[in-house]
Amino acid sequence: MSNDSEHTASEPLSDEQRLQHLEKGGRLDRILIFALAAVLAMTLASWMTAGLLGLFSEAPPVVSSSDIEAVQQQLVQQEQQIAALQRQLEQLQQLAATPPRAPSQSPANDGTRASLQRLTNLLIDQEQSLQNSLAALKNGMRDLAGMIAGSRSWLDDYNEALDKPLSESQARVATLQQLLDAKPASPSAKP
């Protein structure tokens, strides 16, 4: 470059030299323009790719804390219902464990038997309602687990925890059904 500046200071450039100098500068400008165009093209292509991928990808479902709190409240309510039904079942089992009295000829005994049948039917209905609630709760948790990534392990634990009260409820229904199906003692049979 110092050669060029010395050369230009001492004598003027010819037309051919000026043309070469301009072509050399133009070549550099073209290279810069091509590089800038390539960068812009790559940026535009990446934006278009990101936009297209955004259109075709599914957004993960969002589970809010209010949904989780609602499920937890349902769980607490179901646990309270289970506790109440277990107390009622214990009372019925104690009643069933007491030895039967000698049947009397009074019509009050028929009323007691009818009341016991109504109570047993009511408890069976409550147990079946509990089973339906537990099944709905399991389905809701399965749906919730489908919305949350990495939830397979706690869903299995949760299902195991709900399977126990569900099987206990089914056993209570079977016991209540046996009580309901038991025939009253005949008046001629005396202990």
Wavefront OBJ file of the C-alpha trace (Angstrom):
o trace
v 0.000 0.000 0.000
v 2.886 2.349 0.692
v 4.099 1.533 -2.831
v 0.760 2.656 -4.235
v 0.751 5.884 -2.262
v 4.317 6.688 -3.346
v 3.436 5.815 -6.901
v 0.346 8.037 -6.893
v 2.116 10.937 -5.292
v 4.925 11.002 -7.823
v 3.006 10.522 -11.037
v -0.656 10.478 -12.046
v -2.331 7.140 -12.766
v -3.106 6.165 -16.251
v -6.662 5.301 -17.290
v -5.879 1.620 -17.298
v -4.430 1.731 -13.787
v -7.422 3.649 -12.484
v -9.753 1.119 -14.112
v -7.865 -1.779 -12.475
v -7.981 -0.002 -9.138
v -11.760 0.536 -9.466
v -12.313 -3.094 -10.547
v -10.310 -4.289 -7.546
v -12.501 -2.190 -5.218
v -15.654 -3.340 -7.047
v -14.622 -6.990 -6.625
v -14.315 -6.477 -2.875
v -17.718 -4.773 -2.792
v -19.299 -7.675 -4.716
v -17.811 -10.226 -2.307
v -19.204 -8.272 0.663
v -22.632 -7.979 -0.986
v -22.716 -11.725 -1.745
v -21.695 -12.546 1.852
v -24.390 -10.228 3.214
v -26.989 -11.755 0.869
v -25.995 -15.266 2.002
v -26.344 -14.305 5.687
v -29.742 -12.725 5.026
v -30.888 -15.795 3.073
v -29.817 -18.128 5.904
v -31.581 -15.949 8.488
v -34.756 -15.885 6.416
v -34.608 -19.655 5.897
v -34.176 -20.277 9.635
v -37.142 -18.016 10.454
v -39.303 -19.803 7.902
v -38.253 -23.211 9.246
v -39.008 -22.172 12.821
v -42.383 -20.805 11.737
v -43.324 -23.969 9.861
v -42.247 -26.184 12.744
v -44.289 -24.012 15.084
v -47.380 -24.518 12.922
v -47.084 -28.292 12.829
v -45.989 -28.970 16.391
v -48.565 -29.470 19.109
v -48.253 -27.332 22.166
v -48.105 -29.426 25.344
v -51.272 -29.170 27.390
v -50.977 -26.771 30.252
v -52.068 -27.971 33.663
v -52.767 -25.134 36.008
v -52.382 -25.210 39.741
v -56.147 -24.735 40.088
v -56.697 -28.042 38.239
v -54.317 -29.803 40.596
v -55.982 -28.219 43.635
v -59.412 -29.288 42.374
v -58.229 -32.889 42.008
v -56.703 -32.760 45.485
v -59.978 -31.471 46.934
v -61.854 -34.288 45.224
v -59.380 -36.741 46.713
v -59.928 -35.351 50.218
v -63.709 -35.585 49.770
v -63.429 -39.165 48.538
v -61.225 -40.093 51.493
v -63.795 -38.600 53.878
v -66.556 -40.594 52.201
v -64.455 -43.740 52.456
v -63.891 -43.170 56.181
v -67.624 -42.637 56.787
v -68.526 -45.746 54.817
v -65.927 -47.791 56.663
v -67.433 -46.713 60.000
v -70.884 -47.717 58.773
v -69.547 -51.049 57.579
v -67.925 -51.719 60.941
v -71.242 -51.008 62.633
v -73.010 -53.373 60.268
v -70.404 -56.067 60.815
v -70.840 -55.710 64.572
v -74.581 -55.971 64.088
v -74.138 -59.042 61.902
v -71.789 -60.619 64.449
v -74.331 -60.406 67.263
v -76.257 -63.656 67.686
v -79.728 -63.575 66.224
v -82.596 -63.431 68.679
v -85.405 -65.844 68.662
v -87.971 -64.674 66.175
v -91.125 -63.385 67.706
v -94.575 -63.556 66.298
v -95.063 -59.803 66.602
v -95.431 -57.626 63.512
v -92.659 -55.358 64.870
v -90.125 -58.035 63.849
v -91.281 -57.727 60.225
v -90.810 -53.951 60.425
v -87.301 -54.418 61.804
v -86.470 -56.825 58.996
v -87.804 -54.376 56.402
v -85.817 -51.534 57.991
v -82.696 -53.681 57.957
v -83.245 -54.476 54.281
v -83.727 -50.789 53.450
v -80.590 -49.912 55.402
v -78.640 -52.660 53.659
v -79.881 -51.479 50.244
v -78.911 -47.924 51.143
v -75.413 -49.009 52.151
v -75.030 -51.054 48.971
v -76.040 -47.989 46.950
v -73.520 -45.868 48.852
v -70.764 -48.411 48.270
v -71.564 -48.527 44.565
v -71.562 -44.734 44.467
v -68.166 -44.779 46.167
v -66.887 -47.271 43.600
v -68.134 -45.045 40.775
v -66.473 -42.017 42.384
v -63.177 -43.867 42.778
v -63.351 -45.035 39.169
v -64.025 -41.456 38.017
v -61.151 -40.227 40.158
v -58.819 -42.815 38.619
v -59.930 -41.784 35.115
v -59.401 -38.115 35.947
v -55.918 -38.778 37.270
v -55.111 -40.865 34.190
v -56.225 -37.930 32.018
v -54.194 -35.529 34.146
v -51.168 -37.802 33.882
v -51.579 -37.733 30.102
v -51.230 -33.960 30.241
v -48.107 -33.917 32.414
v -44.798 -35.199 31.114
v -43.018 -37.795 33.256
v -46.092 -38.670 35.308
v -46.215 -42.399 34.658
v -44.506 -43.329 37.953
v -46.803 -41.355 40.248
v -49.845 -42.465 38.277
v -48.976 -46.108 38.998
v -48.523 -45.316 42.688
v -51.801 -43.412 42.715
v -53.667 -46.243 40.988
v -52.285 -48.739 43.503
v -53.432 -46.487 46.342
v -56.955 -46.294 44.872
v -57.175 -50.003 44.037
v -57.098 -50.951 47.726
v -60.175 -48.901 48.795
v -61.926 -49.981 45.608
v -61.406 -53.682 46.334
v -62.394 -53.145 49.983
v -65.587 -51.443 48.825
v -66.357 -54.347 46.499
v -65.844 -56.755 49.406
v -68.227 -54.679 51.541
v -70.848 -54.797 48.798
v -70.506 -58.576 48.674
v -70.904 -58.787 52.475
v -73.930 -56.493 52.407
v -75.431 -58.487 49.558
v -75.033 -61.668 51.645
v -76.825 -59.941 54.528
v -79.585 -58.871 52.190
v -79.947 -62.311 50.627
v -80.020 -64.090 54.003
v -83.456 -65.527 54.607
v -85.218 -64.700 57.865
v -85.422 -67.548 60.340
v -88.655 -69.485 60.260
v -91.013 -68.975 63.241
v -91.027 -72.729 63.994
v -87.246 -72.864 64.499
v -86.313 -72.172 68.107
v -82.777 -72.134 69.537
l 1 2 3 4 5 6 7 8 9 10 11 12 13 14 15 16 17 18 19 20 21 22 23 24 25 26 27 28 29 30 31 32 33 34 35 36 37 38 39 40 41 42 43 44 45 46 47 48 49 50 51 52 53 54 55 56 57 58 59 60 61 62 63 64 65 66 67 68 69 70 71 72 73 74 75 76 77 78 79 80 81 82 83 84 85 86 87 88 89 90 91 92 93 94 95 96 97 98 99 100 101 102 103 104 105 106 107 108 109 110 111 112 113 114 115 116 117 118 119 120 121 122 123 124 125 126 127 128 129 130 131 132 133 134 135 136 137 138 139 140 141 142 143 144 145 146 147 148 149 150 151 152 153 154 155 156 157 158 159 160 161 162 163 164 165 166 167 168 169 170 171 172 173 174 175 176 177 178 179 180 181 182 183 184 185 186 187 188 189 190 191
